[in-house]
Amino acid sequence: MRANPETSDDFTSLGRTVLVPPDHAAFFAVLDDPPEPTPALRAAVARYRRRVVSR
C-alpha cells in the first residue's frame, strides 16, 4: 500500500521526536503494560460510542 500523496507531507513536516533514555524506557514500559482505564477515560469512551457509528 502506498501513502496518500496529499497527506504524506503533513506527517513529514512534523519532524522527528527523539526520546532520551529515561523517556524511551517509560514510553515502552507503558506500551508493554498499560495502566487500567480511569473513570474519566471510560466515560469518554462511552460518550464516543454513543456519538460515533462504526461502519
C-alpha positions as CSV (number, residue, x, y, z in Angstrom):
1,M,0.0,0.0,0.0
2,R,1.3,3.4,-0.9
3,A,1.0,6.6,1.2
4,N,-1.6,9.1,0.1
5,P,0.5,11.9,-1.6
6,E,-2.0,14.5,-0.3
7,T,-1.3,13.6,3.3
8,S,2.2,12.3,3.4
9,D,3.7,15.9,3.5
10,D,1.7,16.6,6.7
11,F,3.5,13.9,8.6
12,T,7.0,14.6,7.3
13,S,6.6,18.3,8.3
14,L,6.1,17.3,11.9
15,G,9.7,16.3,12.2
16,R,11.1,13.6,14.3
17,T,10.8,13.1,18.1
18,V,13.9,11.7,19.8
19,L,13.5,10.4,23.3
20,V,16.2,10.4,25.9
21,P,16.8,7.0,27.5
22,P,14.6,7.6,30.6
23,D,11.7,8.8,28.4
24,H,12.3,5.9,26.0
25,A,12.1,3.4,28.8
26,A,8.9,4.9,30.3
27,F,7.2,5.1,26.9
28,F,7.8,1.5,26.1
29,A,7.0,0.3,29.6
30,V,3.5,1.8,29.3
31,L,3.1,0.1,25.9
32,D,4.1,-3.2,27.3
33,D,2.0,-3.0,30.4
34,P,-0.7,-0.3,30.1
35,P,-2.5,1.0,33.2
36,E,-6.1,0.3,33.8
37,P,-8.5,2.8,32.3
38,T,-9.6,5.6,34.6
39,P,-13.2,6.5,35.2
40,A,-12.7,9.6,33.1
41,L,-11.4,7.5,30.2
42,R,-14.2,5.1,30.5
43,A,-16.7,7.9,30.4
44,A,-15.0,9.4,27.3
45,V,-15.2,6.1,25.5
46,A,-18.9,5.7,26.4
47,R,-19.6,9.2,25.0
48,Y,-17.7,8.4,21.9
49,R,-19.6,5.2,21.3
50,R,-22.9,7.0,21.7
51,R,-21.9,9.7,19.1
52,V,-20.0,7.7,16.5
53,V,-21.4,5.0,14.4
54,S,-18.8,2.5,13.2
55,R,-19.1,1.2,9.7
